[in-house]
Amino acid sequence: MLTPSYIAQQFINALNMGSIYALVAIGLTMVYGILRLINFAHGDMMTVGAYLALAALTVLALPAWAALLIPMFVVGALGVLIERLAYRPLRGAPEVAMLITSLAISSLIENGATMTLTAQPKPVRLPAELTQRVDVLGLNFAVMDAAIVALAIALMAALTVFVRRTTIGIAMRACSENVRVTQLMGVDVNRVIAVAFAISAGLAAVAGVLWSGKFGIVDPFMGFVPGLKAFVAAVIGGIGNIPGAMLGGYLLGFAEVFFVAFMPPEVSGYRDAFVFVLLLVVLLVRPTGLLGAREVNRA
Amino acid sequence: MLSVQDLHVYYGRIHALKGVSLEVNAGEIVALIGSNGAGKTTTLATLSGLLRPREGRITFEGHDLAHLPAHQIVRLGVVHCPEGRQVFARLTVAENLRLAAAHRTDREGVTRDLARVHALFPILAERRSQYAGTLSGGEQQMLAIARALMSRPRLLLLDEPSLGLAPMVVETIFRVIEALRRDGVTILLVEQNAYRALQLADRAYVMETGYIKVSGPAHALADDPAVKAAYLGG
């Protein structure tokens, strides 16, 4: 059973899952870093992205690249809109108020999608050039598998450059240390927060498109479980820390896929439980996550 | 230049400022002294827009600051260097400085100011790619002042710049404040070292539990027996 090609296949799977978890976890960690908000509606940005991609492919008969870019930008704008309408008025309120608001937005999206589009999962038919299988260095995989990994890595590299080099990226890191003092630098914090939400939601939408492409299905609740797991990934990596979210995403992808692949079938059903046990173990050893800094004084 | 009239500020139900009025004229160094909890830091935080007054007026060169967001107050030239340094520990020295100048459009001016803060604090040039969190307390205070200067202040609100620093560093900081005065920066200085503050300042206000208790020329206050007894250790 444990043939080299089986292991290689699982490796590719793990890279795929890790890439998607990482993309989702980045957005959670960015928003948490600045607002201390655990955004429960984040996984639903995946769902909205996936439905938009499906509409682009079927209703509008657009090519695959458009089915990726449209959700990325539309959902990015949606993220900004949600922040403006739902979270900004609660700035300064206890953190739990925003958290509950995000739960409300999540249920609004999930139930809104159920009512208008039905809870029935919709199949996603990828263009043939993406389902085609190729052999590279003895590995056999679909073009889609490679596209997921390549796209995720390219986006993460771009984000890293953005956060390290641009002024707004520096302002974002400053905000995650201390929003009050960042204002004293002449930085319009509202603009920084809007950009963080745009990137956060846009990346989640891409992750949703990739997820629905990989599993061939879209439904109103598809974002819930990956959203939860991305949260675990963000905490494992050290919440608030962007490289940590990337690391946590891949770690989780590998742990989960290898657990299912190498454990006996009667145990592999516990994959989600295993993910949370992993979280507990990491937090026992490193309470701030793998790359997390200690909480700096925000007074 | 700055005129504050009858400022009332609350923290929840706590009445922290109970009618503070003060003036700062262009080119002056004005000291704000008083014991802990008198409301000095609260006053500065209200001027810079971090806190909102419930009553009172703040005008800076004809602009009403009481209703402006903090980042726009900075852009008018009122720059607040907060108590306790508050540098961004996970940004490098260079990034801290760059961030403070990011709202400016005069590129040559920014380059000139960077050269100036490096001349004032050569250690910051040496440590430019280090994380600010790795600096010593004194170096962090230098960075905090340098950062404020990168925002091109015309009125600098300086909160406790010498607090908790070694005597040598305190001397450096006070020398820099004098140099800033020569460059024409107006300064409102909150300082626990009342003796040094009164030596340096043109005028001073003494605060007590939310009020201005006494005000006047700094040398006159330094000689005032009541002020001496209360704040200068007799």
Interface residues (C-beta under 8 A of the other chain):
Chain A: T167 I170 A171 R173 A174 E177 N178 R180 V181 T182 Q183 L184 M185 G186 V187 D188 V189 A293 V296
Chain B: S48 G49 L50 P69 A70 H71 V74 R75 V79 H80 P82 Q86 F88 A89 R90 L91 E95 R98 L99 A100 A102 H103 R104 R147 S151
